[in-house]
Amino acid sequence: MRKLVLTAVFMAVGVVLSTFHITIGVAKIFPIQHLLNVLLATLIGVRLNVLAAFGTSVFRNLYGLGTLLAFPGSMIGAFCASWTYRKTKKLSLTALAEVIGTGIFGAILSYPVAHLLLGREVALLTFVAPFTMSSLVGATIAYLLLLMMSRHPYFEHIQAKLKEEI
């Protein structure tokens, strides 16, 4: 139950803070999403992190604060960060996986979304630079926060409690 509550809280934070975005072409770049992806990768696991990214993207679009490009970038970044953390438990690799997942894979998969669903004529690699910059900023902030939090024994307690849940 704690994981679901944490997922909902982080989704709400993501939606509320999505007013702080940078518009580049058809994309609304949102570093906070990448920060949340990395934080949640260390706390709730792959499925719920991807669900949180999906839910945040849905609500951002419903409120006019995002575009359909939010889906591939945020969800792939969340998957890569969570999967990497599960396998390595290394914060630096988790943050890097977010940048690679969003900045490269998510950006390339945004091409068909922009072309087919948004009707925009864009090049295949159009979103690589802005998605990489956005994810680099968010993942770096998350990495620094996690470094500070990991020094506190209570953080390990929180991770252990969340790990007990299914």
N, C-alpha and C positions, 0 to 999 in steps of 0.2 A: 504494500500500500504506500510506503514511503516513496518508492521510486515513481509511482504514478503521480503522487502529489508534487514531487520535485520536478517531474516532467511538465506538469501543468503550470507550475510557478515559473519555470524557465521560459515556457512558451509565452506566458503573459508578459514577462519582462521583455522578451524579444519583440512582441507586438507593440508594447508601449514605447520602447526605445527605437522603434523603426522609423520614427519621425526624424531621426538623425541618420540620414542617408545622403549619398552623393550621387547625383544623376550624371551618368556618362553615356551619351547616346540613348539607346532604348533600355539600358540597364540602370537600376537603382542599386548602387553599391552600398552594402550594409555590413561593415566590419563587426558589429555587435553579434551578428549571427555566427560568425566564425569563432568569436570569443566563447559564445554559449556552446557551440559544437565541441570545442576542446574541453571546456569545463565538464560538460555532461559525459564526454567520452571516459573521463576518469571516475565518474560516479554511477552511471546507470546502465552502461552497456550499449551494444550495437542497436538492437531493435528499438528500444525506447528513445535513443538519441536520434535515429532516423525519423521516428514518429514525431518527436519534438520539432525537428527541422521541417517536416511536412506540415504539421499543424501550424507552426509559425508562418510558413509560406501561405497557407490557406487564409489565415486571418489577415495577414498583410495585404493580400490581394482583395479580400472582401472589403477592407477598409480603404482601399486605393493607395496603400502605402508601399506596394511592391508590384512586380510584374511577374509574368509566368516564368521568367528566367530565374526566379528565386528557387524554384523547385529543383532543377538538376544541380545547381551549384551547392545549395545548402545540404541537400540530402546525400549527395555523393561525398562531400566533405565530411559530414557527420559519420557516414559509414566508414570511410578511410581512417579517420581519427580514432573512432571507437575500436575498430578491428586491430589497428596498430597498437593501441594501448592494451587491449586484451592479450595480444601476443607478446609484447615487449615490456610493458609497465614503465616505459621510458617517456618522460614528459616531452623531451626535445623531439623525439621521433613522432610522438602523437601530434605535436604542433606542426611539424613538417608534413605529416600525412594529410592534415587538414589543408595546408597550402597546395600540395600536389593534387589532392582530390578535387578541391574546388577550382584552383587556378588552371589546371590542365584538363582533367577529365570532365569536370562540371562545365567548364567553359566550352569545350568542344561539343559536349552533348546539348549545350544551349543553342548551338547553331540550328538544328532542325526545329527547335521550339520557336526561335526568332523567325525563321524562314517560313515554316508551315503554319504555325498558329498565330503569329503576330504579323505575318505578311511583310516582313522586312527583308530587304536585299542586303545581306551582310556576308563577309568572307568567313571561311571556316574558323579562322583563328582570331576573329574580331574581339572576342570576350576574354582571351587569355590574359592580356596585360591588366585590364581593370579587375578581373576576378582574382588574379594573383596578388595585386596590390591590396585589395580589400581583405583577402584571407590572410595575407602576411601581417597586416596591422592587427586584426582581431586575434589571430593565433599567437602573436608575440605578446600581446597584453595578457591573454589567458595563460601563456607559459610563465610569465613573470608572476602573475597572481598565484598560480599553482606552486611555484617555487617557494613563495612566501608561506602559503598555507601548509605545504607539506612539512615545514619545520615545526608545526604545532602538533602536538600529540593528539589533539581532538580531531584533527582531519583524518588521521588513520582510523580513529574510532568511528567516524561517520562512514568512511569507506567500508569498514568491516560490517557495520550494521546494514548498509545497503547491499552488500555482497550476500548476506544471509537470505535476502528475499529472492524470490524466483524472478 
